[in-house]
Amino acid sequence: MPVLPTLLSRDPLISILALDTDPDPIELAMNRKVAECLMSTVVEFLQAGERADAPTFAVEWSQ
């Protein structure tokens, strides 16, 4: 599933993330706060994988 980001602004950071789904794409407008929340949620999901779905990456968090 291709994910196509479109940067709208750098200051403030704003983008449209298009998820290619069936039957139609879903567009998500996001700012930095939304993007960081999305990243956190996706990492948490991937880290829950086991065996063949076990994570193949490491995450270093900073505050």
C-alpha positions in Angstrom: 0.0 0.0 0.0 1.8 3.2 -1.1 1.8 6.1 1.3 2.1 9.4 -0.4 3.0 12.4 1.7 2.5 16.0 0.4 4.3 18.7 2.3 2.1 21.8 2.5 4.2 23.9 4.9 7.5 23.8 6.7 6.7 26.5 9.3 4.3 25.4 10.7 4.9 21.8 9.7 1.8 20.7 7.8 1.3 17.8 5.4 -1.3 15.6 3.8 -0.8 11.9 4.1 -2.6 9.8 1.4 -3.1 6.1 2.2 -3.9 4.1 -0.9 -6.8 1.9 0.2 -9.5 -0.1 -1.5 -11.8 1.3 -2.8 -10.6 4.9 -2.3 -7.6 6.7 -0.8 -7.9 8.2 2.6 -6.3 11.6 3.2 -5.1 12.6 6.6 -4.1 16.2 7.3 -1.4 16.3 9.9 0.8 18.7 11.9 3.9 17.8 13.9 1.8 16.7 17.0 -0.4 14.4 14.9 2.7 12.9 13.1 4.5 12.2 16.3 1.4 10.5 17.8 1.0 8.4 14.6 4.7 7.4 14.7 4.3 6.4 18.4 1.2 4.3 17.6 2.8 2.6 14.6 6.0 1.7 16.5 3.9 0.3 19.4 1.9 -1.8 17.0 5.1 -3.1 15.2 6.8 -3.9 18.5 3.9 -6.2 19.5 4.8 -8.6 16.6 6.1 -12.1 17.4 8.0 -14.7 15.4 7.9 -13.8 11.7 6.2 -10.5 12.6 8.8 -9.6 15.2 10.3 -6.1 14.9 13.4 -5.7 12.7 14.2 -2.3 14.0 15.3 -0.4 17.1 13.8 2.8 18.4 15.6 5.5 20.4 13.2 8.0 22.0 14.2 11.4 23.1 12.3 14.0 25.0 
